[in-house]
Amino acid sequence: MGRFRFSALKVKQEIPIPARTGVGFRLARGEYVQVVDPEGQQCGDLFAYNAEDVTEHLSAEHTRVFVDRLFPLEGQSFVTNLRRPILMLEQDHSPGIHDMLFAACDPPRYAQYGVREWHPNCAENLRTAMKALGHEVCHVPQPVNLFMQVAVLPDGRVDFRPPATSPGDWVLLKAFIDCLVVISACPQQWNPAANYRPSDLLARILIAG
Ligand SMILES: [Zn+2]
């Protein structure tokens, strides 16, 4: 985006996201969140809700219709289940490979991998983070799987590959409305979502200087 200058933004808050955990925070209209992959090859499941009415949330399926793509490009927006913009992908300082097709990992997913004991997962990370923000979440929306690489092949198959990110890659999202954002550093260690080695993510809330 021609007129946008990242250097003009100031850090309001830095929020570590330790490996396998999730965080939730309020992002005011006009504020930005920068999601950083410090070590590279770590997928982050991102969810966003209207802060005033959490029945309205970022919707992957409505977003795909809105942008006529599997994932927005820089300058394009994610929309809600009411088809209005909630976050814009302002800048993508990564290879630009993300996913909006695969569901969040959850207890049954790990059970299918043969894991018998409790395993951290993005669905529970979402519920825990939203509870801390005062909301009980039953339904887990399709996440925005930042940095996750799912190749769609011409014959209709999908090929799950490790993230293409290098250490320090990031994306920058801008809020159209006051929203509640949850980001989970995906704990998945049994498939390529985090290249079999879950690591930390970092969120920075940025404001125009
Ligand atoms: Zn996950």
Boltz pocket constraint, residues with backbone or C-beta under 6 A from the ligand:
constraints:
  - pocket:
      binder: B
      contacts: [[A, 45], [A, 104], [A, 105], [A, 121], [A, 122], [A, 123], [A, 185], [A, 186], [A, 187], [A, 188]]
      max_distance: 6.0
